[in-house]
Amino acid sequence: MLRQIGKRLSIAIPSVIGVIIVTFLLTRVLPGDPAVYFAGPAATPQAIEEIRKSLGLDKSMPEQFVRYVKDLSTGNFGNSLTTGQSVASDIASRLPASAELTLLGLLISILIAVPLGIVAAVKQGSVIDHACRIVATAGVSLPVFFTGLILVYVFYFRLGWSPAPLGRLDIFYSAPPHVTGFYLIDSLLAGQFETFRAALSQLILPAATLAIFSLAPITRMTRASMLAVLASDFVRTARASGLSPRAVIITYAFRNAMLPVITTLGMVFSFLLGANVLVEKVFAWPGIGSYAIEALIASDFAPVQGFVLTMAIMYVLLNLMIDMLYGVIDPRVRLEG
């Protein structure tokens, strides 16, 4: 297992290096001048030039890149000009909000999509199978921001069942003591059950938006993978041996159908991190997606670079976890690696 992890990391390191280079170059060719933006419309050319020097933008591109890499090697992502804080601290404070939202949305999606895909495969051509196809088609067709706006309109504006989409907590509640950064977990650890209820009520609509977005690929892959396994010889043998339908489906069929589903879950999680940007703007969620958008509008290079690099590292770790799960589920994968 350690050998397999080392092999995967050796492949991932060049990818991270490529992301660093591409991100640096892309932020430098974006329209807009940070010095002009932060100097203000009434600034003189001399004041703009002084700001440019303080930001290091007066140096050549190779010099700027060398400085950027040196800072990264010490864990310094730079400072955000919009917040005045270090990018690392900004990302550390906002990442739990995005992670909590993404993980809850993915969990809701898994709890609905996987059973739905299994039942649709077992009862092929039934009403449930047709409902599965409708859910998959609707999930693919609806843009994530449109789904969020519809949910806000129905459940907040029309029915009044949901609180105002204005962040992680209602204004009448204060954040729980920081332990993990996840308000649901931290409020339970502190015994603040009212805060837990308030945080959960704020989470439901944005998490449901992400869940609807991710239902389609998980459901379709679960159904397709289960259909392929159910038609295999070893499943027929298990049924002929007199095993119960539940044992055949769960123990034999689903376990062998899990590898494509796990791969899809990894891809969906990556998609959700990208879709978070739109969902966070719709629900005023203080995550890293909205943080990156605000920095991009302001031509603030450091937060954008920190955001992209953080996402790249998360993708690498996610793929590593998926490879490890492959070995746990199917030992043949571990032996081949």
Contacts in CASP RR format, 6 or more apart in sequence:
PFRMAT RR
TARGET T0000
AUTHOR 0000-0000-0000
METHOD contacts of the structure
MODEL  1
MLRQIGKRLSIAIPSVIGVIIVTFLLTRVLPGDPAVYFAGPAATPQAIEE
IRKSLGLDKSMPEQFVRYVKDLSTGNFGNSLTTGQSVASDIASRLPASAE
LTLLGLLISILIAVPLGIVAAVKQGSVIDHACRIVATAGVSLPVFFTGLI
LVYVFYFRLGWSPAPLGRLDIFYSAPPHVTGFYLIDSLLAGQFETFRAAL
SQLILPAATLAIFSLAPITRMTRASMLAVLASDFVRTARASGLSPRAVII
TYAFRNAMLPVITTLGMVFSFLLGANVLVEKVFAWPGIGSYAIEALIASD
FAPVQGFVLTMAIMYVLLNLMIDMLYGVIDPRVRLEG
1 324 0 8 1.000
1 327 0 8 1.000
1 334 0 8 1.000
4 323 0 8 1.000
4 324 0 8 1.000
4 334 0 8 1.000
4 337 0 8 1.000
5 320 0 8 1.000
5 323 0 8 1.000
5 324 0 8 1.000
7 337 0 8 1.000
8 319 0 8 1.000
8 320 0 8 1.000
8 323 0 8 1.000
9 320 0 8 1.000
12 316 0 8 1.000
12 319 0 8 1.000
12 320 0 8 1.000
15 312 0 8 1.000
15 316 0 8 1.000
16 309 0 8 1.000
16 312 0 8 1.000
16 313 0 8 1.000
16 316 0 8 1.000
19 308 0 8 1.000
19 309 0 8 1.000
19 312 0 8 1.000
20 69 0 8 1.000
20 72 0 8 1.000
20 309 0 8 1.000
21 65 0 8 1.000
23 304 0 8 1.000
23 305 0 8 1.000
23 306 0 8 1.000
23 308 0 8 1.000
23 309 0 8 1.000
24 64 0 8 1.000
24 65 0 8 1.000
24 68 0 8 1.000
24 305 0 8 1.000
27 301 0 8 1.000
27 304 0 8 1.000
27 305 0 8 1.000
28 61 0 8 1.000
28 64 0 8 1.000
28 301 0 8 1.000
30 296 0 8 1.000
30 299 0 8 1.000
31 299 0 8 1.000
32 299 0 8 1.000
33 48 0 8 1.000
33 52 0 8 1.000
33 299 0 8 1.000
34 51 0 8 1.000
34 55 0 8 1.000
34 57 0 8 1.000
34 81 0 8 1.000
34 298 0 8 1.000
34 299 0 8 1.000
34 300 0 8 1.000
34 301 0 8 1.000
35 48 0 8 1.000
35 49 0 8 1.000
35 51 0 8 1.000
35 52 0 8 1.000
35 55 0 8 1.000
35 57 0 8 1.000
36 43 0 8 1.000
36 48 0 8 1.000
37 298 0 8 1.000
37 299 0 8 1.000
38 51 0 8 1.000
38 81 0 8 1.000
38 298 0 8 1.000
39 47 0 8 1.000
39 48 0 8 1.000
39 51 0 8 1.000
43 51 0 8 1.000
49 58 0 8 1.000
52 58 0 8 1.000
55 81 0 8 1.000
56 64 0 8 1.000
56 67 0 8 1.000
57 64 0 8 1.000
59 67 0 8 1.000
68 305 0 8 1.000
71 77 0 8 1.000
71 78 0 8 1.000
72 309 0 8 1.000
75 88 0 8 1.000
76 86 0 8 1.000
76 88 0 8 1.000
77 86 0 8 1.000
77 87 0 8 1.000
77 88 0 8 1.000
77 91 0 8 1.000
77 302 0 8 1.000
77 305 0 8 1.000
77 306 0 8 1.000
77 309 0 8 1.000
78 86 0 8 1.000
78 87 0 8 1.000
78 88 0 8 1.000
78 302 0 8 1.000
79 85 0 8 1.000
79 86 0 8 1.000
79 87 0 8 1.000
79 302 0 8 1.000
80 86 0 8 1.000
80 87 0 8 1.000
80 90 0 8 1.000
80 295 0 8 1.000
80 300 0 8 1.000
80 302 0 8 1.000
80 303 0 8 1.000
81 298 0 8 1.000
81 300 0 8 1.000
81 302 0 8 1.000
82 294 0 8 1.000
82 295 0 8 1.000
82 298 0 8 1.000
82 300 0 8 1.000
82 303 0 8 1.000
83 90 0 8 1.000
87 302 0 8 1.000
87 303 0 8 1.000
87 305 0 8 1.000
87 306 0 8 1.000
90 291 0 8 1.000
90 303 0 8 1.000
91 288 0 8 1.000
91 291 0 8 1.000
91 303 0 8 1.000
91 306 0 8 1.000
91 307 0 8 1.000
91 310 0 8 1.000
94 286 0 8 1.000
94 287 0 8 1.000
94 288 0 8 1.000
94 289 0 8 1.000
94 291 0 8 1.000
95 287 0 8 1.000
95 288 0 8 1.000
95 310 0 8 1.000
96 180 0 8 1.000
96 181 0 8 1.000
96 182 0 8 1.000
97 168 0 8 1.000
97 181 0 8 1.000
97 285 0 8 1.000
97 286 0 8 1.000
97 287 0 8 1.000
97 288 0 8 1.000
98 273 0 8 1.000
98 276 0 8 1.000
98 280 0 8 1.000
98 285 0 8 1.000
98 287 0 8 1.000
98 288 0 8 1.000
98 289 0 8 1.000
99 182 0 8 1.000
100 181 0 8 1.000
100 182 0 8 1.000
100 183 0 8 1.000
100 184 0 8 1.000
100 203 0 8 1.000
101 203 0 8 1.000
101 206 0 8 1.000
101 207 0 8 1.000
101 210 0 8 1.000
101 276 0 8 1.000
101 279 0 8 1.000
101 280 0 8 1.000
101 285 0 8 1.000
101 287 0 8 1.000
102 210 0 8 1.000
102 269 0 8 1.000
102 272 0 8 1.000
102 273 0 8 1.000
102 276 0 8 1.000
104 184 0 8 1.000
104 203 0 8 1.000
104 207 0 8 1.000
105 207 0 8 1.000
105 208 0 8 1.000
105 210 0 8 1.000
105 211 0 8 1.000
105 214 0 8 1.000
105 272 0 8 1.000
106 210 0 8 1.000
106 211 0 8 1.000
106 214 0 8 1.000
106 265 0 8 1.000
106 268 0 8 1.000
106 269 0 8 1.000
106 272 0 8 1.000
108 207 0 8 1.000
108 208 0 8 1.000
108 211 0 8 1.000
109 210 0 8 1.000
109 211 0 8 1.000
109 214 0 8 1.000
109 215 0 8 1.000
109 218 0 8 1.000
109 268 0 8 1.000
110 218 0 8 1.000
110 265 0 8 1.000
112 211 0 8 1.000
112 215 0 8 1.000
113 214 0 8 1.000
113 215 0 8 1.000
113 218 0 8 1.000
113 219 0 8 1.000
113 222 0 8 1.000
114 218 0 8 1.000
114 222 0 8 1.000
114 261 0 8 1.000
116 128 0 8 1.000
116 131 0 8 1.000
116 132 0 8 1.000
116 135 0 8 1.000
116 219 0 8 1.000
116 222 0 8 1.000
117 132 0 8 1.000
117 219 0 8 1.000
117 222 0 8 1.000
117 223 0 8 1.000
117 226 0 8 1.000
118 222 0 8 1.000
118 223 0 8 1.000
118 226 0 8 1.000
118 249 0 8 1.000
118 254 0 8 1.000
119 128 0 8 1.000
119 132 0 8 1.000
120 126 0 8 1.000
120 128 0 8 1.000
120 129 0 8 1.000
120 131 0 8 1.000
120 132 0 8 1.000
120 133 0 8 1.000
120 219 0 8 1.000
120 223 0 8 1.000
121 129 0 8 1.000
121 222 0 8 1.000
121 223 0 8 1.000
121 224 0 8 1.000
121 226 0 8 1.000
121 227 0 8 1.000
121 230 0 8 1.000
122 226 0 8 1.000
122 230 0 8 1.000
122 249 0 8 1.000
123 129 0 8 1.000
124 227 0 8 1.000
129 223 0 8 1.000
132 219 0 8 1.000
132 223 0 8 1.000
135 215 0 8 1.000
135 216 0 8 1.000
135 219 0 8 1.000
136 215 0 8 1.000
136 216 0 8 1.000
136 217 0 8 1.000
136 219 0 8 1.000
136 220 0 8 1.000
137 216 0 8 1.000
138 212 0 8 1.000
138 216 0 8 1.000
139 212 0 8 1.000
139 213 0 8 1.000
139 215 0 8 1.000
139 216 0 8 1.000
140 216 0 8 1.000
140 217 0 8 1.000
142 212 0 8 1.000
142 213 0 8 1.000
143 278 0 8 1.000
144 209 0 8 1.000
144 210 0 8 1.000
144 213 0 8 1.000
144 275 0 8 1.000
144 278 0 8 1.000
144 279 0 8 1.000
145 278 0 8 1.000
145 279 0 8 1.000
145 281 0 8 1.000
145 282 0 8 1.000
147 209 0 8 1.000
147 212 0 8 1.000
147 213 0 8 1.000
148 205 0 8 1.000
148 206 0 8 1.000
148 209 0 8 1.000
148 279 0 8 1.000
148 282 0 8 1.000
148 283 0 8 1.000
149 282 0 8 1.000
151 162 0 8 1.000
151 205 0 8 1.000
151 208 0 8 1.000
151 209 0 8 1.000
152 162 0 8 1.000
152 165 0 8 1.000
152 205 0 8 1.000
152 282 0 8 1.000
152 283 0 8 1.000
155 161 0 8 1.000
155 162 0 8 1.000
155 205 0 8 1.000
156 162 0 8 1.000
156 163 0 8 1.000
156 164 0 8 1.000
156 165 0 8 1.000
156 205 0 8 1.000
162 201 0 8 1.000
162 204 0 8 1.000
162 205 0 8 1.000
163 170 0 8 1.000
163 198 0 8 1.000
163 201 0 8 1.000
163 202 0 8 1.000
164 170 0 8 1.000
165 202 0 8 1.000
165 205 0 8 1.000
165 206 0 8 1.000
165 282 0 8 1.000
165 283 0 8 1.000
165 284 0 8 1.000
166 283 0 8 1.000
166 284 0 8 1.000
167 202 0 8 1.000
167 283 0 8 1.000
167 284 0 8 1.000
167 285 0 8 1.000
167 286 0 8 1.000
168 175 0 8 1.000
168 183 0 8 1.000
168 199 0 8 1.000
168 202 0 8 1.000
168 203 0 8 1.000
168 285 0 8 1.000
168 286 0 8 1.000
169 175 0 8 1.000
169 183 0 8 1.000
169 195 0 8 1.000
169 198 0 8 1.000
169 199 0 8 1.000
169 202 0 8 1.000
170 198 0 8 1.000
170 201 0 8 1.000
170 202 0 8 1.000
172 198 0 8 1.000
173 194 0 8 1.000
173 195 0 8 1.000
173 198 0 8 1.000
173 199 0 8 1.000
174 195 0 8 1.000
175 183 0 8 1.000
175 186 0 8 1.000
175 195 0 8 1.000
176 183 0 8 1.000
176 186 0 8 1.000
176 187 0 8 1.000
176 189 0 8 1.000
176 190 0 8 1.000
176 192 0 8 1.000
176 195 0 8 1.000
177 186 0 8 1.000
177 189 0 8 1.000
177 190 0 8 1.000
178 186 0 8 1.000
179 185 0 8 1.000
179 186 0 8 1.000
179 189 0 8 1.000
179 190 0 8 1.000
180 186 0 8 1.000
183 195 0 8 1.000
183 196 0 8 1.000
183 199 0 8 1.000
184 196 0 8 1.000
184 199 0 8 1.000
184 200 0 8 1.000
184 203 0 8 1.000
187 193 0 8 1.000
187 195 0 8 1.000
187 196 0 8 1.000
187 199 0 8 1.000
188 196 0 8 1.000
205 283 0 8 1.000
206 279 0 8 1.000
206 280 0 8 1.000
206 282 0 8 1.000
206 283 0 8 1.000
206 285 0 8 1.000
209 279 0 8 1.000
209 282 0 8 1.000
209 283 0 8 1.000
210 272 0 8 1.000
210 275 0 8 1.000
210 276 0 8 1.000
210 279 0 8 1.000
213 271 0 8 1.000
213 272 0 8 1.000
213 275 0 8 1.000
214 268 0 8 1.000
214 271 0 8 1.000
214 272 0 8 1.000
217 264 0 8 1.000
217 267 0 8 1.000
217 268 0 8 1.000
218 261 0 8 1.000
218 264 0 8 1.000
218 265 0 8 1.000
218 268 0 8 1.000
221 260 0 8 1.000
221 261 0 8 1.000
221 264 0 8 1.000
222 257 0 8 1.000
222 261 0 8 1.000
224 260 0 8 1.000
225 257 0 8 1.000
225 258 0 8 1.000
225 259 0 8 1.000
225 260 0 8 1.000
225 261 0 8 1.000
226 253 0 8 1.000
226 254 0 8 1.000
226 257 0 8 1.000
228 257 0 8 1.000
229 235 0 8 1.000
229 252 0 8 1.000
229 253 0 8 1.000
229 254 0 8 1.000
229 256 0 8 1.000
229 257 0 8 1.000
230 249 0 8 1.000
230 253 0 8 1.000
232 256 0 8 1.000
234 252 0 8 1.000
235 248 0 8 1.000
235 252 0 8 1.000
235 253 0 8 1.000
238 247 0 8 1.000
238 248 0 8 1.000
238 252 0 8 1.000
239 245 0 8 1.000
239 248 0 8 1.000
243 252 0 8 1.000
255 329 0 8 1.000
256 330 0 8 1.000
258 329 0 8 1.000
259 326 0 8 1.000
259 329 0 8 1.000
259 330 0 8 1.000
259 333 0 8 1.000
262 322 0 8 1.000
262 325 0 8 1.000
262 326 0 8 1.000
262 329 0 8 1.000
263 322 0 8 1.000
265 322 0 8 1.000
266 318 0 8 1.000
266 319 0 8 1.000
266 322 0 8 1.000
269 318 0 8 1.000
270 315 0 8 1.000
270 318 0 8 1.000
273 311 0 8 1.000
273 314 0 8 1.000
274 289 0 8 1.000
274 311 0 8 1.000
276 285 0 8 1.000
276 287 0 8 1.000
276 288 0 8 1.000
276 289 0 8 1.000
277 289 0 8 1.000
277 290 0 8 1.000
277 292 0 8 1.000
277 293 0 8 1.000
279 285 0 8 1.000
280 286 0 8 1.000
280 287 0 8 1.000
280 289 0 8 1.000
280 290 0 8 1.000
281 290 0 8 1.000
281 293 0 8 1.000
284 290 0 8 1.000
288 307 0 8 1.000
288 310 0 8 1.000
289 307 0 8 1.000
291 303 0 8 1.000
291 307 0 8 1.000
292 303 0 8 1.000
292 304 0 8 1.000
292 307 0 8 1.000
292 308 0 8 1.000
295 302 0 8 1.000
295 303 0 8 1.000
295 304 0 8 1.000
295 307 0 8 1.000
296 304 0 8 1.000
326 333 0 8 1.000
326 334 0 8 1.000
327 333 0 8 1.000
327 334 0 8 1.000
END
